[in-house]
Amino acid sequence: MTNLPTDLKYAPSHEWARLENDNTVRVGITDFAQQELGDLVFIELPELGRKLAAQEQCAVVESVKTASDLFSPVSGEVLAVNTAVIDEPELVNDDAYGAWLFCIKADDLTDLDQLMSGAEYQNLIND
């Protein structure tokens, strides 16, 4: 995999996080993750208003091969979910970095410091 977006932070569990305005963090899964999973057939997202801790399991993606838990990269409250990917999970396969899953209002932006840069994530998936 090449050309990881440099404006994102990456979790070892293969979520990406993009800091937006007002401490909002947009979350999705990486292109590497969707390739490993194969064709996605079901996505379960966290409920709006749910309070999450950093690294708390909060969502599930299922493919024809397996199911995988997703974890929140930061602590905070779920502000939005992408209902389009619930109806059409294949959108994540088509564009993993365009098809976000949920947005969370971060309690503490230093949680992002615990995540990897694109180069660090590239090293992780190359090993």
DRENMAR-605020 format. One record per atom (N, C-alpha, C, O): x, y, z; residue number from 1; residue in three letters. Coordinates in steps of 0.2 Angstrom, whole numbers. Each point is the difference from the previous one (the first is absolute). Layout:
<recs>
<rec <X, Y, Z>, NUM, "ala">
...
</recs>
This chain:
<recs>
<rec <4, -6, 0>, 1, "met">
<rec <-4, 6, 0>, 1, "met">
<rec <4, 6, 0>, 1, "met">
<rec <5, 0, 4>, 1, "met">
<rec <-6, 5, -8>, 2, "thr">
<rec <4, 6, 0>, 2, "thr">
<rec <-5, 6, 0>, 2, "thr">
<rec <-6, -1, 0>, 2, "thr">
<rec <9, 7, 1>, 3, "asn">
<rec <-4, 6, -1>, 3, "asn">
<rec <-5, 1, 6>, 3, "asn">
<rec <-6, 1, -1>, 3, "asn">
<rec <8, -3, 7>, 4, "leu">
<rec <-4, 2, 6>, 4, "leu">
<rec <-1, 7, 1>, 4, "leu">
<rec <5, 4, -1>, 4, "leu">
<rec <-11, -2, 2>, 5, "pro">
<rec <-1, 7, 1>, 5, "pro">
<rec <4, 3, 6>, 5, "pro">
<rec <0, -3, 5>, 5, "pro">
<rec <3, 8, -6>, 6, "thr">
<rec <5, 3, 5>, 6, "thr">
<rec <-4, 4, 6>, 6, "thr">
<rec <3, 2, 5>, 6, "thr">
<rec <-9, 0, -7>, 7, "asp">
<rec <-4, 4, 5>, 7, "asp">
<rec <-4, -4, 5>, 7, "asp">
<rec <-3, 2, 4>, 7, "asp">
<rec <4, -9, -4>, 8, "leu">
<rec <-3, -5, 5>, 8, "leu">
<rec <5, -2, 5>, 8, "leu">
<rec <6, 0, -1>, 8, "leu">
<rec <-9, -3, 6>, 9, "lys">
<rec <4, -3, 5>, 9, "lys">
<rec <-3, -8, 0>, 9, "lys">
<rec <-6, -1, -2>, 9, "lys">
<rec <10, -3, 4>, 10, "tyr">
<rec <-2, -7, -1>, 10, "tyr">
<rec <1, -4, 6>, 10, "tyr">
<rec <5, 0, 4>, 10, "tyr">
<rec <-10, -5, -2>, 11, "ala">
<rec <0, -4, 5>, 11, "ala">
<rec <3, -7, -2>, 11, "ala">
<rec <-1, -2, -5>, 11, "ala">
<rec <4, -1, 10>, 12, "pro">
<rec <3, -7, -2>, 12, "pro">
<rec <-6, -5, -1>, 12, "pro">
<rec <1, -5, -4>, 12, "pro">
<rec <-7, 7, 6>, 13, "ser">
<rec <-6, -5, -2>, 13, "ser">
<rec <-3, 2, -7>, 13, "ser">
<rec <-5, -2, -1>, 13, "ser">
<rec <9, 7, -3>, 14, "his">
<rec <-2, 1, -7>, 14, "his">
<rec <-6, 5, -1>, 14, "his">
<rec <-3, 0, -5>, 14, "his">
<rec <2, 4, 10>, 15, "glu">
<rec <-5, 6, -1>, 15, "glu">
<rec <5, 6, -1>, 15, "glu">
<rec <5, 1, 2>, 15, "glu">
<rec <-8, 4, -6>, 16, "trp">
<rec <3, 6, -1>, 16, "trp">
<rec <-4, 5, 3>, 16, "trp">
<rec <-6, 0, 1>, 16, "trp">
<rec <9, 6, 1>, 17, "ala">
<rec <-3, 6, 3>, 17, "ala">
<rec <2, 6, -3>, 17, "ala">
<rec <6, 1, -1>, 17, "ala">
<rec <-11, 3, 0>, 18, "arg">
<rec <2, 7, -3>, 18, "arg">
<rec <-3, 5, 5>, 18, "arg">
<rec <-6, 0, 1>, 18, "arg">
<rec <10, 5, 1>, 19, "leu">
<rec <-2, 5, 4>, 19, "leu">
<rec <-3, 5, -4>, 19, "leu">
<rec <3, 3, -5>, 19, "leu">
<rec <-9, -1, 7>, 20, "glu">
<rec <-4, 6, -3>, 20, "glu">
<rec <-1, 5, 4>, 20, "glu">
<rec <3, 1, 6>, 20, "glu">
<rec <-8, 4, -7>, 21, "asn">
<rec <-1, 6, 4>, 21, "asn">
<rec <-3, -2, 7>, 21, "asn">
<rec <-3, -6, 0>, 21, "asn">
<rec <4, 10, 4>, 22, "asp">
<rec <-4, -1, 7>, 22, "asp">
<rec <2, -7, 3>, 22, "asp">
<rec <-5, -2, 3>, 22, "asp">
<rec <11, 0, -3>, 23, "asn">
<rec <2, -6, 3>, 23, "asn">
<rec <-4, -6, -2>, 23, "asn">
<rec <0, -5, 3>, 23, "asn">
<rec <-3, 5, -9>, 24, "thr">
<rec <-3, -6, -3>, 24, "thr">
<rec <5, -4, -4>, 24, "thr">
<rec <4, 3, -4>, 24, "thr">
<rec <-5, -9, 5>, 25, "val">
<rec <5, -5, -3>, 25, "val">
<rec <-5, -5, -4>, 25, "val">
<rec <-4, -3, 2>, 25, "val">
<rec <6, 3, -9>, 26, "arg">
<rec <-4, -4, -5>, 26, "arg">
<rec <4, -7, 0>, 26, "arg">
<rec <6, 0, 0>, 26, "arg">
<rec <-9, -6, 0>, 27, "val">
<rec <3, -6, 1>, 27, "val">
<rec <-2, -5, -6>, 27, "val">
<rec <-6, 0, -2>, 27, "val">
<rec <10, -4, 0>, 28, "gly">
<rec <-1, -5, -5>, 28, "gly">
<rec <5, -5, 0>, 28, "gly">
<rec <3, -1, 5>, 28, "gly">
<rec <-4, -4, -9>, 29, "ile">
<rec <5, -6, 0>, 29, "ile">
<rec <5, 2, -6>, 29, "ile">
<rec <-2, 3, -5>, 29, "ile">
<rec <8, -6, 5>, 30, "thr">
<rec <5, 1, -5>, 30, "thr">
<rec <-1, -4, -6>, 30, "thr">
<rec <-4, -5, 0>, 30, "thr">
<rec <7, 7, -5>, 31, "asp">
<rec <0, -4, -6>, 31, "asp">
<rec <3, -7, 1>, 31, "asp">
<rec <-3, -5, -3>, 31, "asp">
<rec <8, 5, 6>, 32, "phe">
<rec <3, -7, 2>, 32, "phe">
<rec <-5, -4, 3>, 32, "phe">
<rec <-1, -6, -1>, 32, "phe">
<rec <-3, 8, 6>, 33, "ala">
<rec <-5, -3, 4>, 33, "ala">
<rec <-5, -3, -5>, 33, "ala">
<rec <-2, -6, 0>, 33, "ala">
<rec <-1, 10, -4>, 34, "gln">
<rec <-5, -2, -5>, 34, "gln">
<rec <2, -5, -5>, 34, "gln">
<rec <-4, -4, -1>, 34, "gln">
<rec <10, 5, -1>, 35, "gln">
<rec <3, -5, -4>, 35, "gln">
<rec <1, -7, 3>, 35, "gln">
<rec <-2, -5, -3>, 35, "gln">
<rec <4, 5, 9>, 36, "glu">
<rec <1, -6, 4>, 36, "glu">
<rec <-7, -4, 2>, 36, "glu">
<rec <-1, -6, -1>, 36, "glu">
<rec <-4, 11, 2>, 37, "leu">
<rec <-7, -3, 2>, 37, "leu">
<rec <-3, -3, -6>, 37, "leu">
<rec <-4, -5, 0>, 37, "leu">
<rec <5, 8, -6>, 38, "gly">
<rec <-4, -2, -6>, 38, "gly">
<rec <-6, 4, -1>, 38, "gly">
<rec <-1, 5, 3>, 38, "gly">
<rec <-4, -7, -7>, 39, "asp">
<rec <-6, 3, -1>, 39, "asp">
<rec <-4, 1, 6>, 39, "asp">
<rec <-2, -5, 3>, 39, "asp">
<rec <1, 11, -1>, 40, "leu">
<rec <-4, 2, 6>, 40, "leu">
<rec <-8, -2, -1>, 40, "leu">
<rec <-2, 2, -5>, 40, "leu">
<rec <-1, -5, 10>, 41, "val">
<rec <-7, -1, -1>, 41, "val">
<rec <-5, 3, 5>, 41, "val">
<rec <-6, 0, -1>, 41, "val">
<rec <10, 2, 7>, 42, "phe">
<rec <-4, 3, 5>, 42, "phe">
<rec <4, 4, 5>, 42, "phe">
<rec <6, -1, 1>, 42, "phe">
<rec <-9, 7, 1>, 43, "ile">
<rec <4, 4, 4>, 43, "ile">
<rec <-5, 2, 6>, 43, "ile">
<rec <-5, 3, -1>, 43, "ile">
<rec <7, -4, 7>, 44, "glu">
<rec <-3, 3, 6>, 44, "glu">
<rec <4, 5, 3>, 44, "glu">
<rec <5, 0, 2>, 44, "glu">
<rec <-9, 6, -1>, 45, "leu">
<rec <4, 6, 2>, 45, "leu">
<rec <-3, 2, 7>, 45, "leu">
<rec <-5, -2, 2>, 45, "leu">
<rec <9, 6, 2>, 46, "pro">
<rec <-2, 2, 7>, 46, "pro">
<rec <-6, 4, -1>, 46, "pro">
<rec <-1, 4, -5>, 46, "pro">
<rec <-3, -4, 11>, 47, "glu">
<rec <-6, 5, 0>, 47, "glu">
<rec <2, 7, 1>, 47, "glu">
<rec <5, 1, 4>, 47, "glu">
<rec <-9, 3, -7>, 48, "leu">
<rec <1, 8, 1>, 48, "leu">
<rec <0, 1, 8>, 48, "leu">
<rec <-5, -3, 3>, 48, "leu">
<rec <9, 7, -1>, 49, "gly">
<rec <0, 2, 7>, 49, "gly">
<rec <4, -5, 5>, 49, "gly">
<rec <1, 2, 6>, 49, "gly">
<rec <1, -7, -9>, 50, "arg">
<rec <4, -5, 4>, 50, "arg">
<rec <6, 3, 2>, 50, "arg">
<rec <4, 3, -4>, 50, "arg">
<rec <-2, -4, 11>, 51, "lys">
<rec <6, 2, 2>, 51, "lys">
<rec <5, -6, 0>, 51, "lys">
<rec <-1, -5, 2>, 51, "lys">
<rec <7, 7, -5>, 52, "leu">
<rec <5, -6, -1>, 52, "leu">
<rec <7, 2, 3>, 52, "leu">
<rec <1, 6, 1>, 52, "leu">
<rec <2, -11, 1>, 53, "ala">
<rec <7, 1, 2>, 53, "ala">
<rec <5, -1, -5>, 53, "ala">
<rec <-2, -4, -5>, 53, "ala">
<rec <8, 6, 5>, 54, "ala">
<rec <5, -1, -5>, 54, "ala">
<rec <1, -8, 0>, 54, "ala">
<rec <1, -3, 5>, 54, "ala">
<rec <-1, 0, -11>, 55, "gln">
<rec <1, -7, -1>, 55, "gln">
<rec <-5, -4, 2>, 55, "gln">
<rec <0, -6, 1>, 55, "gln">
<rec <-6, 9, 0>, 56, "glu">
<rec <-6, -4, 2>, 56, "glu">
<rec <-3, -3, -6>, 56, "glu">
<rec <-1, 3, -5>, 56, "glu">
<rec <-1, -10, 5>, 57, "gln">
<rec <-4, -3, -6>, 57, "gln">
<rec <-6, 4, -1>, 57, "gln">
<rec <-4, 1, 5>, 57, "gln">
<rec <2, 1, -11>, 58, "cys">
<rec <-6, 4, -1>, 58, "cys">
<rec <-4, -1, -6>, 58, "cys">
<rec <-5, 2, -1>, 58, "cys">
<rec <8, -6, -4>, 59, "ala">
<rec <-3, -2, -6>, 59, "ala">
<rec <3, -6, -3>, 59, "ala">
<rec <4, -3, 3>, 59, "ala">
<rec <-8, 0, -8>, 60, "val">
<rec <2, -6, -3>, 60, "val">
<rec <-1, 0, -7>, 60, "val">
<rec <-4, 3, -3>, 60, "val">
<rec <9, -5, -1>, 61, "val">
<rec <-1, -1, -7>, 61, "val">
<rec <1, -8, -2>, 61, "val">
<rec <4, -3, 3>, 61, "val">
<rec <-9, 1, -7>, 62, "glu">
<rec <0, -7, -2>, 62, "glu">
<rec <1, 0, -8>, 62, "glu">
<rec <-2, 4, -3>, 62, "glu">
<rec <6, -9, 2>, 63, "ser">
<rec <1, -1, -8>, 63, "ser">
<rec <-2, -7, -1>, 63, "ser">
<rec <-2, -4, 4>, 63, "ser">
<rec <3, 2, -10>, 64, "val">
<rec <-2, -7, -2>, 64, "val">
<rec <5, -5, 3>, 64, "val">
<rec <-1, -6, 1>, 64, "val">
<rec <7, 8, 2>, 65, "lys">
<rec <5, -4, 3>, 65, "lys">
<rec <-1, 0, 7>, 65, "lys">
<rec <1, -6, 3>, 65, "lys">
<rec <-2, 12, 0>, 66, "thr">
<rec <1, 0, 8>, 66, "thr">
<rec <-4, 6, 2>, 66, "thr">
<rec <-2, 4, -3>, 66, "thr">
<rec <2, -3, 10>, 67, "ala">
<rec <-2, 6, 3>, 67, "ala">
<rec <5, 3, 4>, 67, "ala">
<rec <5, -4, 3>, 67, "ala">
<rec <-4, 10, -2>, 68, "ser">
<rec <5, 4, 3>, 68, "ser">
<rec <-3, 5, 5>, 68, "ser">
<rec <-4, 4, -3>, 68, "ser">
<rec <6, -3, 9>, 69, "asp">
<rec <-1, 5, 4>, 69, "asp">
<rec <3, 6, -1>, 69, "asp">
<rec <6, 0, -3>, 69, "asp">
<rec <-9, 6, 3>, 70, "leu">
<rec <3, 6, 0>, 70, "leu">
<rec <1, 4, 6>, 70, "leu">
<rec <-5, -1, 5>, 70, "leu">
<rec <10, 5, -4>, 71, "phe">
<rec <1, 3, 7>, 71, "phe">
<rec <1, 8, -1>, 71, "phe">
<rec <2, 2, -5>, 71, "phe">
<rec <-5, 1, 10>, 72, "ser">
<rec <0, 8, -1>, 72, "ser">
<rec <8, 2, 1>, 72, "ser">
<rec <3, -2, 5>, 72, "ser">
<rec <-1, 6, -9>, 73, "pro">
<rec <7, 3, 1>, 73, "pro">
<rec <1, 5, 5>, 73, "pro">
<rec <5, 1, 3>, 73, "pro">
<rec <-11, 2, -1>, 74, "val">
<rec <0, 5, 6>, 74, "val">
<rec <-6, -1, 4>, 74, "val">
<rec <-5, -3, -2>, 74, "val">
<rec <6, 6, 8>, 75, "ser">
<rec <-6, 0, 5>, 75, "ser">
<rec <-4, 6, -2>, 75, "ser">
<rec <2, 5, -3>, 75, "ser">
<rec <-9, -6, 3>, 76, "gly">
<rec <-5, 6, -1>, 76, "gly">
<rec <-7, -3, -2>, 76, "gly">
<rec <-1, -6, 2>, 76, "gly">
<rec <-3, 10, -4>, 77, "glu">
<rec <-7, -1, -2>, 77, "glu">
<rec <-1, -1, -7>, 77, "glu">
<rec <3, 4, -4>, 77, "glu">
<rec <-6, -9, 1>, 78, "val">
<rec <-2, -1, -7>, 78, "val">
<rec <-5, 6, -2>, 78, "val">
<rec <-5, 0, 3>, 78, "val">
<rec <7, 4, -8>, 79, "leu">
<rec <-4, 5, -2>, 79, "leu">
<rec <-3, -2, -7>, 79, "leu">
<rec <-6, 3, -1>, 79, "leu">
<rec <9, -7, -3>, 80, "ala">
<rec <-3, -2, -6>, 80, "ala">
<rec <2, -7, -2>, 80, "ala">
<rec <5, -2, 2>, 80, "ala">
<rec <-10, -1, -6>, 81, "val">
<rec <2, -6, -3>, 81, "val">
<rec <-2, 0, -8>, 81, "val">
<rec <-4, 4, -2>, 81, "val">
<rec <8, -7, -2>, 82, "asn">
<rec <-1, 0, -7>, 82, "asn">
<rec <-5, -6, -2>, 82, "asn">
<rec <2, -5, -1>, 82, "asn">
<rec <-8, 7, 1>, 83, "thr">
<rec <-5, -5, -2>, 83, "thr">
<rec <0, -3, -7>, 83, "thr">
<rec <-2, -5, -1>, 83, "thr">
<rec <6, 9, -3>, 84, "ala">
<rec <1, -3, -7>, 84, "ala">
<rec <3, -6, 0>, 84, "ala">
<rec <-1, -5, -4>, 84, "ala">
<rec <6, 4, 8>, 85, "val">
<rec <4, -6, 0>, 85, "val">
<rec <-4, -6, 4>, 85, "val">
<rec <2, -6, -1>, 85, "val">
<rec <-7, 8, 5>, 86, "ile">
<rec <-4, -5, 3>, 86, "ile">
<rec <-4, -3, -6>, 86, "ile">
<rec <-1, -6, -1>, 86, "ile">
<rec <-2, 10, -3>, 87, "asp">
<rec <-4, -2, -6>, 87, "asp">
<rec <5, -4, -6>, 87, "asp">
<rec <-3, -4, -3>, 87, "asp">
<rec <9, 7, 3>, 88, "glu">
<rec <4, -2, -6>, 88, "glu">
<rec <7, -1, 3>, 88, "glu">
<rec <4, 4, -1>, 88, "glu">
<rec <-3, -10, 5>, 89, "pro">
<rec <7, -1, 2>, 89, "pro">
<rec <6, 0, -5>, 89, "pro">
<rec <5, 2, 2>, 89, "pro">
<rec <-7, -3, -8>, 90, "glu">
<rec <5, -1, -5>, 90, "glu">
<rec <3, 7, -2>, 90, "glu">
<rec <6, 0, -3>, 90, "glu">
<rec <-9, 6, 6>, 91, "leu">
<rec <3, 6, -1>, 91, "leu">
<rec <7, 0, 3>, 91, "leu">
<rec <4, 4, -2>, 91, "leu">
<rec <-3, -7, 8>, 92, "val">
<rec <6, 0, 3>, 92, "val">
<rec <5, -4, -4>, 92, "val">
<rec <6, 2, 0>, 92, "val">
<rec <-8, -7, -3>, 93, "asn">
<rec <5, -4, -5>, 93, "asn">
<rec <2, 5, -6>, 93, "asn">
<rec <6, -1, -2>, 93, "asn">
<rec <-11, 5, 0>, 94, "asp">
<rec <1, 4, -6>, 94, "asp">
<rec <5, 6, 2>, 94, "asp">
<rec <4, 2, -4>, 94, "asp">
<rec <-4, 1, 10>, 95, "asp">
<rec <3, 5, 2>, 95, "asp">
<rec <1, 1, 7>, 95, "asp">
<rec <-4, 3, 4>, 95, "asp">
<rec <9, -7, -1>, 96, "ala">
<rec <1, -1, 7>, 96, "ala">
<rec <1, 7, 4>, 96, "ala">
<rec <-2, 1, 6>, 96, "ala">
<rec <5, 4, -10>, 97, "tyr">
<rec <1, 6, 4>, 97, "tyr">
<rec <-5, 5, -2>, 97, "tyr">
<rec <0, 6, 3>, 97, "tyr">
<rec <-4, -7, -7>, 98, "gly">
<rec <-6, 4, -1>, 98, "gly">
<rec <-6, -2, 3>, 98, "gly">
<rec <-5, 5, 2>, 98, "gly">
<rec <4, -11, 0>, 99, "ala">
<rec <-6, -3, 3>, 99, "ala">
<rec <1, 0, 7>, 99, "ala">
<rec <2, -6, 3>, 99, "ala">
<rec <-2, 11, 1>, 100, "trp">
<rec <1, 1, 7>, 100, "trp">
<rec <-6, -4, 3>, 100, "trp">
<rec <-5, -2, -3>, 100, "trp">
<rec <6, 0, 10>, 101, "leu">
<rec <-5, -4, 3>, 101, "leu">
<rec <-4, 4, 6>, 101, "leu">
<rec <-6, -1, 0>, 101, "leu">
<rec <10, 4, 4>, 102, "phe">
<rec <-3, 4, 5>, 102, "phe">
<rec <4, 6, 2>, 102, "phe">
<rec <6, 0, -1>, 102, "phe">
<rec <-9, 5, 4>, 103, "cys">
<rec <4, 6, 3>, 103, "cys">
<rec <-1, 0, 7>, 103, "cys">
<rec <-6, -1, 3>, 103, "cys">
<rec <11, 3, 1>, 104, "ile">
<rec <0, 0, 7>, 104, "ile">
<rec <3, 7, 2>, 104, "ile">
<rec <5, 2, -2>, 104, "ile">
<rec <-9, 1, 7>, 105, "lys">
<rec <3, 6, 3>, 105, "lys">
<rec <5, -2, 5>, 105, "lys">
<rec <-2, -2, 5>, 105, "lys">
<rec <8, 4, -6>, 106, "ala">
<rec <6, -3, 4>, 106, "ala">
<rec <0, 4, 7>, 106, "ala">
<rec <-1, 6, 0>, 106, "ala">
<rec <1, -10, 5>, 107, "asp">
<rec <1, 3, 7>, 107, "asp">
<rec <7, 3, 1>, 107, "asp">
<rec <1, 5, 3>, 107, "asp">
<rec <4, -8, -6>, 108, "asp">
<rec <7, 1, 1>, 108, "asp">
<rec <4, -1, -6>, 108, "asp">
<rec <1, -6, -2>, 108, "asp">
<rec <1, 11, -2>, 109, "leu">
<rec <3, -1, -6>, 109, "leu">
<rec <7, -3, 1>, 109, "leu">
<rec <3, -3, -5>, 109, "leu">
<rec <0, 2, 11>, 110, "thr">
<rec <6, -3, 1>, 110, "thr">
<rec <-1, -8, -2>, 110, "thr">
<rec <5, -3, -1>, 110, "thr">
<rec <-11, 1, 1>, 111, "asp">
<rec <-1, -7, -2>, 111, "asp">
<rec <3, -2, -7>, 111, "asp">
<rec <2, -5, -2>, 111, "asp">
<rec <-2, 11, -2>, 112, "leu">
<rec <2, -1, -7>, 112, "leu">
<rec <8, -1, 0>, 112, "leu">
<rec <2, -3, -5>, 112, "leu">
<rec <1, 5, 10>, 113, "asp">
<rec <7, -1, 0>, 113, "asp">
<rec <2, -7, 1>, 113, "asp">
<rec <6, -2, -1>, 113, "asp">
<rec <-10, -2, 3>, 114, "gln">
<rec <1, -7, 1>, 114, "gln">
<rec <0, -4, -6>, 114, "gln">
<rec <1, -6, -1>, 114, "gln">
<rec <-4, 9, -4>, 115, "leu">
<rec <-1, -3, -7>, 115, "leu">
<rec <7, 1, -4>, 115, "leu">
<rec <4, 4, 1>, 115, "leu">
<rec <-4, -8, -7>, 116, "met">
<rec <6, 0, -4>, 116, "met">
<rec <-1, 5, -6>, 116, "met">
<rec <-6, 2, -2>, 116, "met">
<rec <12, 1, 0>, 117, "ser">
<rec <0, 3, -7>, 117, "ser">
<rec <-1, -5, -5>, 117, "ser">
<rec <0, -6, 1>, 117, "ser">
<rec <-1, 9, -7>, 118, "gly">
<rec <0, -4, -6>, 118, "gly">
<rec <6, -5, -1>, 118, "gly">
<rec <-1, -5, -2>, 118, "gly">
<rec <7, 8, 3>, 119, "ala">
<rec <6, -3, -1>, 119, "ala">
<rec <0, -6, 5>, 119, "ala">
<rec <2, -6, -1>, 119, "ala">
<rec <-4, 7, 7>, 120, "glu">
<rec <0, -5, 6>, 120, "glu">
<rec <-5, -5, -2>, 120, "glu">
<rec <2, -6, 1>, 120, "glu">
<rec <-7, 8, -3>, 121, "tyr">
<rec <-5, -5, -2>, 121, "tyr">
<rec <2, -5, -6>, 121, "tyr">
<rec <-1, -6, 0>, 121, "tyr">
<rec <4, 9, -5>, 122, "gln">
<rec <3, -3, -6>, 122, "gln">
<rec <5, -5, 3>, 122, "gln">
<rec <0, -6, -3>, 122, "gln">
<rec <4, 7, 8>, 123, "asn">
<rec <5, -4, 2>, 123, "asn">
<rec <-4, -6, 4>, 123, "asn">
<rec <2, -6, -1>, 123, "asn">
<rec <-7, 7, 4>, 124, "leu">
<rec <-4, -5, 4>, 124, "leu">
<rec <-3, -5, -5>, 124, "leu">
<rec <1, -6, 1>, 124, "leu">
<rec <-4, 8, -7>, 125, "ile">
<rec <-3, -4, -4>, 125, "ile">
<rec <5, -4, -5>, 125, "ile">
<rec <-2, -5, -3>, 125, "ile">
<rec <8, 8, 3>, 126, "asn">
<rec <5, -3, -4>, 126, "asn">
<rec <4, -6, 3>, 126, "asn">
<rec <3, -4, -3>, 126, "asn">
<rec <-4, 4, 10>, 127, "asp">
<rec <3, -5, 4>, 127, "asp">
<rec <-3, -7, -1>, 127, "asp">
<rec <2, -5, 3>, 127, "asp">
</recs>
